[in-house]
Structure formats: structure tokens, C-alpha cells
């Protein structure tokens, strides 16, 4: 596998976490809410780290990528974090 091929595979693996993270972050920005001390870049970074962590856990647990249960856990984990970051 070439380096370019590896990078394309990694980008495809983390794309769902980044996509869901961007959408949730945009929702936080529109509502202009958030916990004190958490800037926009920190919120986005936290959403991305949690999302990639869930995808990695799903890969380890199921032994393969792309399971619907992993994507459901991704949405649940990032959504819960966005709710917490919003300040509820």
C-alpha cells in the first residue's frame, strides 16, 4: 500500500466523525451557546476526538469498519458531547 493510498483510507475512515462534528459545531455556533472557557476551536476539536475515538472503538470491537452500530454510537456520543458543551 502506498502512502497516498493509506492517507485516502484514513481520510475515509475519519470522514463520518468530522462530518457529524462539523454539523454539531455549526449548531452550537448558530445558537451562540457554550460553556465558559470552551472556544469554538476547542469545541470542534473535542467533537472530533470523541468521534474518532468511537470509530476506533467500533473497529476494534467489531473487527471491521462501517457497522451501523458504530455510526449510531458516533452520533450518540458526539450529540451528547454537543449537548454538554451547549451548557445544559
N, C-alpha and C positions, 0 to 999 in steps of 0.2 A: 504494500500500500504506500503510495507516495504521500508526501507531506500535504500537498493540496487536497488529495482525496480524504486524508484524515481530518483536515480542517473543515471540509464540506460536511463530513459525517458528524463532527462535533457541533457545527452550527445547526444542523438539522435536529440534533438531539436536544439542544437547549432552546430552540426557537419557541416551543409552546410556553415555556416558563417566561421568556422575555415578552412574548405577545400578551399573555394574561397580565403580567406585571405592568406593562405599559398601559393597558386599558384601566386597570385598577388605580394606577398612579394618576392617570388623567382624571378619573373620577374624583380622586382626592383633591386635585388642583382646582377642579371646577367648583367643588363645594367650599374651597378655601378653608378647610379644617385640617387639623393635625395636632399631634401632641407637641407641647413646647419642647424645643431642643432638637426636634427632628426636622431638618430642612428637606427640600424636595429631592435632592440628590441622595440623601441618606434613606429616605422612604423608598425610593426606586431601587437602591442597592439592596436593602433588606428584602424587598419583594423578590428580586432576582435570586438572591442567595437562598431564600426559603424554597423558591420554585425549583431551582437546580438541585437542591438537596432532596426534594421529594422525588424528582425524576431519577436521581441516582439510587435512592432507596427502592423505588419501584423496579429499577433494572436489577438490583441485587436480589430483591425478594422474589420476583417472577422469573428472573434469568433471561429476560428479553425486554426490549423496548416496545412501546406502542400499545400497552394494555389499557383498556378503557378505565379500569380501576385506578391505574396510576394517574390518568388525566383527571379523574374525579377527585382524587386526593390532592392533586395540584390545585384545582380550583378551590377546594375546601380550605386548604392551608393558606393560600395566598389571599383568599377572601376574608378569612378570619384575621389574618395579619392586617389587611387594609382596614377592617372594621376597628381593630385595636388602635391602629395609627390614627384613625379619624377621631378618636377620643371618647368613644362610648364606654 
